[in-house]
Amino acid sequence: MNVERSSDRHYIWTIVVLFGLGWAMVFFNRTALYPLLPILQEEFSLSATKAGTLPSAYYFFYVLFQIPVGLFGDKIGLKRMLVLTYACSAIGLLMVGLLARSYTILLLSMVLYGGGASGFHPMAFSITLKSVAAHRRGIATALINSGSALGLLLGLSVAGPAYLASGSWRLLFLLLAVPTFLLAILFAWKIRGVTTNRTVWSTPSRLLRDKNLLFIYLASFCSLYAFATAVVWGPTFFLTERALDLSVAGLFTAIIAVSGIPAGLALARLSDRVGRKVIALVLMPVAALAMFSIVLTNSLWLLILLLVLYGASGKLAWEPIAVAWLGDHASAAHSESMGTALALFGTIGMSSSIVAPVVGGWIRDLTGSLEGAFIVAAFFLLLGAFCMVVPARAPRVAHSVDARPEPVA
């Protein structure tokens, strides 16, 4: 028995480490683009709106494929879809580095990468929620989610200096494709399959009729709208409106990740003990206050403090709690459709990331400033706080786990 428990603990740590690295690479690959938007604007003679369309194209196809990936994952196996989609994302990165010699090709390459990256969140977190005991879901999802903060930090802090050192933004994407391919191989080798009910599904429409799930989805939209605004347009805002240079502008935005990692871990562990709802309710108003205050200050020290506050209360701290809360409700009422439930979370939440970069660019083109984009983001965070009132506290669930080997096809 002790050997079995030790083996289970070892496997859980394997999941946490590999999925944390996988999530880090998704964010590293994604956010490396953001500090380079002014460079791409100049090279391809783009308006701010067209530049904002590049990350929006990524997010559009990232969102578009979430539900199909979730449905197929529940049907043919979560692990199979995880490996396939992650490998496709690496191919998209290669295309960005090798073929993007025009705006159109760059846009198409981002589309392929976004479609491939769409599978990681619903597949990896579904495997985690089915493999980890309910009373440890908060800390497990937070540990994995800390990978997103690490990837965000690396993408925002490395991209600018890498371009300045090499003179080529394409080289960075070629280098990023290598560890992305390697992780797809590691997922195939080290991750176990989990059982899925391949004959009974909860359809997306049935999941959306569950108000507990629906309002968590809507709050995710609001949280990610603000986050997308901050990380996509933050470097440009600090570069053009706060007089920072390119490398420092990315580092300022990366402060969000630095504070988000410890806050997410601490708050998620607390949510395992005291409940998800009370913590989720507090975080969003605090994040809204920080986001709104960013546009009111020109003091660099106060700006740093506000970015720390937003990182500790925004998406990176809030999402692990929301995923665990969603997993609690989905395990109790829709255990056969965990992949689809997580895919809807990603679809609805990340759809805001299609809208936010373009809206931010449009506001800048219209007003000459990005301040209005941050004010709109603060409004969405307040709206998300109201959404958090509706879902019930997490249902009581057994401390057992749901993971068993998948039948060999």
N, C-alpha and C positions, 0 to 999 in steps of 0.2 A: 504493500500500500504506500509506504513512504517513497519507494522507487517510482511508483506511478505518479504520486503527487509532485515529486521532484521533476519528473519528465514533463508534466503539465506546466509547471512553473517555467521550466526552460523554454517550452514552446510559446507560452504567452510572451515571454521576453523576446523571443525570436520575432513574433508578430509585431510587437511594439517597435523594435529596432528597425526592422525592414520597412514597415509601413511609415515610420517616422522619416526614414531616409527617402522613401518614395514620395511622400508629401513634400519634403524639402526640395526635391528635384523638380516637382511640378511647379512650385512657387519660384524657385531659382530661375527655371527656364522662362516662366511667365513674366516675372518682374524685371528680368534683365532688359526687357524691351523698354520699360518706362523711362529710365534716365536718358535713353537714346532717342526719344521722340523728337527733341529739338534738332538732333543730327539728321534724322530721317526727313524731317520737314525741310531742311535745307537741301539735302541731296536730291530729293524727289520733287522739290518746289511745291510743298503741300500747305494747305490752310490748316489751322488748328483743328477744324472739324474733320478733315480728311485724315490727319494724323491720329485723332481720337478713334477713327474708324478701324485702325489696325488692331488695337486691343479689343474693340467691340466685335470685330469679325471672329477673333479667337473665342470670345465669350459666347457669341451667337451659336457657333457649332459645338462648343463645349456644352451648352445648355440643350441644344437640339437633340443630341445623342444620349442625354442622360436617361430618359425614360426607356427608349429602346434597349440600351445597355442593361438597365435594371431588370427589365422584363426577361431578356435573354439570360441574364445572370441567374435569375430565379429558376429559369427553365433548364438551361444546359450546364449550369455550374458557375458559381461566383469566381472561383479561381481561374477557370478557362477564360472568362471575359476580362479579368484583371490583366492577365499576361498578354492577351491579344491586343487590347487597347493601349497598354503601356508601350508595347513595341511600336505600334502605329505612331504614337507621339514622338518617339525617337526619329522615325522616318521624316516626320514633319520638320523637326529641328534640322536635320540634314538638308532638307530642301531650302530652308531659310538661309543656311550658310552657303550652299552651293549654287542655287538657281535664282535667288532673289536679286535680279539685275534691273527690275522695273517695279513700279508700285503695284501693278497687277499681279505679278508673280509673287511678290512679297505677301500680298493679301491672300492669295491662294495657299501659300505655304502656311500662313497663320491659321487658315481654315483647317488644313489637314492636322496640324499640331493640336488645335483646339478640340477637334473631333476625337483624336486619339486620347488626349488627356482626360476626356469626359468620364472615362470608366474608372479612374482611380478612386475617387471619393465614395461612390455608392458601393463598389465592390470591396475595397479595403475595409471600410468601416462596417459593412454588413458582416464580413468575415470576423471582424473584431467583436462586434456585438453578439454574434452567435458563439464565440469562443471564450468569452470572458464572463465570469459571474456578475450578476446584476449589481451587487454591492461594490464592485470595482470598475464599473463601466466609466464612471466619471474620470477617474485618474488615468485609466487606459486610453480613453479618447483624448485626454489632455496631453498625455505623453506623445501620442502620435501627432496631434495637432501642433505640438511645439516644433515639429519638423517644418510646418508651414511658416512659422515665425523665423526659423533659421534660414529657410529658402528665401524669404522676403528680405531678410537682413543681407544675405549674400548677393542677391540680385540687385538690390538698390545700391550697395556699397562697392561691388566689384565692377559693374558694367561701365560706369563712367571712367574709372582709372584704367580698366582694360582697354577701352577705346583710345584713351589718351596715350597709353603706352605703345599700342600696336598700330593705331591709325586705321583699324578695320573693325567694324562692328560685326561683320560676317564671321570672322574667326571665332568669336566668343560662342556663337550658336553651334558651330561645328564641334567645338570642344565639349559643349554641354550634351551633345548627342551621345557621347561615349558612355558616361555613367548611367544615362537613361536606358540604353540598351542593356548594360550589365545588370541593372536592377530588374528588368523584365526577366532575365535569365534566372536571377536569384529567387524571384517570386515563383517561377515554375519549379525550381529545385526544392525550396525550403518550406513553402506554405502548403498546408494540408487543405484538401477540399472539405466542405461542410455539406451536410445533408440538406436538400431542398425538396419541398413537396412539388413534384413536377406535374401534378394533375390538378391541383387546387391553387388558384391565385386569388388575391384581392386585386381587383382592377384599379387603375389610377382613380377612376371616378368614385369608387367605394372608399378609397383612402381619403380622398378630398372631402367626403361627407362626414368624416370623423373630425369634429371641431377641435379636439385636442391636437391632432396632427396639423390641421389646416392653419390654425393661428400660430403654431410654431413655424410653419412654412412662411407665412406672411411676415412674421418678425424677422426671419432670416433674410427675406428680400430687403427689408429696411436696413438691417445691419450691414449687409454686403453692399448696398448702394453707397453708404457712407465710406466703407472701407475702400471700394473701388475708386471713389473720388479722391480719397487721401493718397493712395499709392500710385495711381495713374498720373494725376495732375500735381501731386505734392512736389516732386522734383522741379517741374516747370514753374510752379508758384514760387518756390524758394529761390530759383535761379533768376526769374524775371521781376519778381515783386518784392523780394527781400534781399536782393543783391548778393547772393551766394554764388560761388563758382560751381561748375558741373559736378565735381566729385563730392563737394561738401553738401550740395543740394540733395544728392542721393542718400548721403549719410544721415541728414536730418530726418528724412522720411523713414529711414531704417530704425530710428529711435522707437517707432511704434512696435517693431518686432522685439527689440531689446526688453521693453517693459512688458510686452504681451506674454513672453515665455513664462517667467516666474508667476505672474498673476494668473494665467490660465491654469497652471499646475496647482497652485494653492487653492484657487476658488473651485476647481473641479473636484479636488479631494474633499473640500468642505461640503460640496453638494452631495457627495456620496453619504455624508453623515447627517446633514440637516435638511436636505431636500433641494431640488433644482429651482423651484419656482421663485422663492424669495430672493435668491441671488440674481437670477435672470431679471427680475423686476427692478432691482436696484441699478444694475450695470448700464442699461440703455440711457436713462436720464443723465447719468454722469458723463457718458460718452458724448451725448448731445451738447452738454455744457462745454466740454473741452473742444469739440469741433467748432462750435459757434465762436468761442473765444479766440481761436487761432487767427481769425481774420481781424481781430480788434487790436492786436499787438504788433509792434515793430521791434520789441526788445527780444534779442536772441535768447537770453536766459529764460525769459518767461515763455517764449515759444518752445524751448526744450521741455520745460515743465508741463506745458499743455500737451505736447506730443507724448510724453511719458504717461500722463493721465489718460489720454485717449487709448494708448496701447494697452493699459491695464484694465480698461473698461469696455473697449470696443470688440470688434469681431474676433480677434485672437483669444480673448478671455471669455467671451460669451459663447462662442460656437461649441467648444467641447461640452459645456453644460447642456446646450440645446440638443446636440447629437445624442448624449446619454439620456436626456429626457424623452426625446423622440423614440429612442430604442426601448425605453421602459414601456411606453404606450404601445409601440408596434409589437413588442414581444407578447404583451398581454392580449391584444386584439387582432393582430395581423401577422403572426409569426411566420406564416408561409410566404410572406411577401416583403421580407426585410429589404431585399435589394431594391425593389420598386419604391418602398417607402423612403429609403435613403436617396434614390434617384430623384424623386419628387422634391425632396429637401434641396438637393443640388440644383434641380431645374428652376424652381421658383426663386431660390436664393440668388443663384448666379445670373438669372435673367436681368437682375438689376445692374450687373456688370456690363451687359450689352448697352444699356441705356446711359449709365452714368458717365462714361468717357465722352460720348457724343454730346450729351447735354452740357457737360463741363466745357468742352470745346466750343459749343454754340454760344454759351454764356460769355466766354472769353472773346469770341469774335464780335459779339453784340456790344459788350460793355468795355472791352479792353482790359478786363481783370478777371481773375479766377475767384475772387472773394465771394461772388454770388453763388458759385458752385458749392463752396463749403457751407454756406448758409442753408442751401437746399438740402445738403447732406445731414445737417443738424436737425432739420425738420423731419426727415425720414426716421432718424433715431428716436425722436419723440413719438412718432406714430408707432414705431415698433414696440415702445414701452407699453402703449395701450393694448397692443396685440397680446402681450405677455400676460395680461390680466385673465384672459379667457381659459387657457388650457388648465386642466385639473392637475393637482399634484401627482407625482408619479405613482402608479398603482403598485401595490405590494406584489413582488415577484419572488420566486424561489431563488436561492443562491446557487443553484445548479447552472451548468452551462449547456449550450445547445449544440456544441460542435461534435460531430462524428465524421469519420472518413466518408467521402462521397463514393458511391458505387463506381467501379471502373466501367467506363463506357465501352 
